[in-house]
Amino acid sequence: MKFKRRHSGLSGILLAVTMLLAAPTFAAGPSYLDRPDPALTPGAFDPAVTQANIQETICKPGYTATVRNVTDSEKQAVIARYRAKYPHWPATNVEIDHDGSLELGGSNDPLNLWPEHYSGPFGARVKDQVEDYLHREVCAGRILLKDAQEAITHDWISVYKSMPNPPKARKGK
């Protein structure tokens, strides 16, 4: 595919510089709000959850309720961490989410938490659908745990787009 040159000379350079400065460098999806900054949220998994014990841990009904433990002060600290680096990061209409989801053995470590927005086409509710899908696939033995963990922390939007009959991405809550 060939692209037509639309800008040349100084105006082209200014446009390119403006676009580079405006684009967040950590984006891994359509919007910088769709993914956590890996420097602030590298993700973390509970080493006690392994492929060998998934039927006794993550595949056991009610598992996440037994391990979910994030206090309000920890949630506020996560928002403050993001606002310190990104002063214009909206701190409303968010949930403090686990980058490596609890359903896939994620931990409550603060470095696994980020303020995920509900708004946008790839907001929190859409990621929840991907987490549910990967969880079902792991528990059914169709995907290895480590592969699902890699997928949820590195490119969950691509997983969503490749899901069989994914529900339509929604805007808003």
C-alpha positions in Angstrom: 0.0 0.0 0.0 1.4 3.4 -1.0 0.8 6.5 1.0 0.5 9.9 -0.6 2.7 12.6 0.8 0.4 15.2 2.3 2.9 17.4 4.1 6.3 18.4 3.1 9.0 20.7 4.3 8.7 22.6 7.5 4.9 22.1 7.9 5.5 18.3 7.6 8.2 18.4 10.3 6.1 20.5 12.6 3.1 18.1 12.2 5.3 15.0 12.9 6.9 16.6 16.0 3.5 17.7 17.3 2.1 14.2 16.8 5.0 12.6 18.6 4.8 15.0 21.5 1.0 14.5 21.8 1.1 10.7 21.7 1.6 8.9 25.0 4.6 6.6 24.6 3.2 3.7 26.6 0.1 3.2 24.6 -0.6 -0.4 23.5 -4.1 0.2 22.3 -6.4 2.7 20.6 -6.1 5.1 23.6 -3.6 5.7 26.3 -6.5 5.1 28.8 -7.0 1.6 27.5 -3.7 0.2 29.0 -1.7 0.8 32.1 1.6 2.5 31.9 4.1 -0.5 32.3 6.5 1.7 34.3 3.8 2.3 36.9 1.9 -1.0 36.6 4.2 -3.8 35.3 1.7 -6.4 36.5 2.2 -9.2 39.0 0.9 -12.8 39.4 0.6 -14.9 42.5 3.4 -17.5 42.3 1.2 -19.9 44.3 -1.2 -20.2 41.3 0.3 -22.6 38.8 -0.8 -24.6 35.8 -0.7 -27.7 38.0 -3.2 -26.3 40.6 -5.6 -24.2 38.5 -8.5 -26.6 39.4 -8.0 -25.9 43.1 -7.3 -22.2 42.7 -8.6 -20.0 39.8 -11.0 -22.5 38.4 -12.7 -23.1 41.7 -16.0 -21.1 41.9 -15.7 -18.1 44.2 -11.9 -18.1 44.1 -11.5 -14.4 43.3 -13.6 -13.4 46.4 -11.2 -15.3 48.6 -8.1 -13.4 47.3 -9.4 -9.9 46.4 -8.0 -7.5 49.0 -7.3 -3.9 47.9 -8.0 -1.3 50.5 -9.4 2.2 49.8 -6.1 3.8 50.7 -4.3 1.5 48.2 -6.8 2.5 45.5 -6.2 6.2 46.3 -2.5 5.6 46.1 -2.8 4.0 42.7 -4.7 7.1 41.4 -2.2 9.4 43.0 0.7 7.5 41.3 -0.9 8.0 37.9 -1.8 11.6 38.5 1.7 12.4 39.6 3.1 11.2 36.3 0.1 12.2 34.2 -1.5 15.3 35.7 -4.4 15.2 33.2 -5.2 11.5 33.8 -8.9 11.6 34.6 -9.4 10.1 38.0 -13.2 9.7 37.8 -15.3 7.0 36.1 -12.6 4.4 36.9 -12.2 1.2 38.7 -8.9 0.2 40.2 -8.3 -2.9 38.2 -5.7 -5.7 38.3 -3.6 -5.7 35.1 -3.0 -9.4 35.6 -6.5 -10.3 36.5 -7.3 -12.3 39.7 -9.2 -14.8 37.5 -5.9 -15.7 35.9 -3.8 -15.7 39.1 -3.1 -12.0 39.3 -1.9 -10.6 42.7 -3.1 -7.6 44.8 0.4 -6.1 44.6 0.1 -2.4 44.1 2.3 -2.7 41.0 -0.5 -4.9 39.5 -3.1 -2.1 39.9 -4.2 0.7 37.7 -7.1 3.2 37.3 -9.0 1.6 34.4 -11.6 3.8 32.8 -15.2 2.7 32.1 -15.5 5.0 29.1 -14.2 4.5 25.6 -14.7 1.6 23.3 -12.2 -0.5 25.2 -13.1 0.4 28.8 -13.2 -1.7 31.9 -16.3 -3.7 31.0 -14.8 -4.8 27.8 -11.6 -6.0 29.5 -13.8 -7.9 32.0 -15.2 -9.8 29.0 -11.7 -10.7 27.9 -10.8 -11.8 31.4 -13.9 -14.1 31.6 -13.1 -15.5 28.2 -9.5 -16.3 29.0 -10.5 -17.8 32.4 -13.0 -20.1 30.7 -10.4 -21.2 28.1 -7.7 -21.9 30.8 -10.1 -23.8 33.0 -11.3 -25.9 30.0 -7.7 -26.7 29.1 -7.7 -24.9 25.8 -5.1 -22.3 26.8 -2.2 -22.6 29.1 -2.3 -20.3 32.1 1.0 -18.6 31.3 -0.2 -17.8 27.8 -3.4 -16.3 29.2 -1.4 -14.3 31.7 0.8 -13.0 28.9 -2.2 -12.1 26.8 -4.1 -10.2 29.5 -1.1 -8.1 30.5 0.4 -7.4 27.1 -2.4 -7.1 24.5 -5.9 -7.8 25.8 -7.4 -5.6 23.1 -6.1 -8.0 20.4 -7.6 -10.9 22.3 -10.9 -9.1 22.4 -10.8 -8.5 18.7 -10.1 -12.2 18.1 -12.7 -13.7 20.4 -15.4 -15.7 18.8 -18.5 -13.5 18.6 -17.2 -10.8 21.0 -19.8 -8.5 22.3 -19.6 -5.1 20.7 -17.2 -2.7 22.4 -19.2 0.0 24.1 -18.7 3.6 24.9 -19.4 4.8 28.4 -20.2 2.8 31.5 
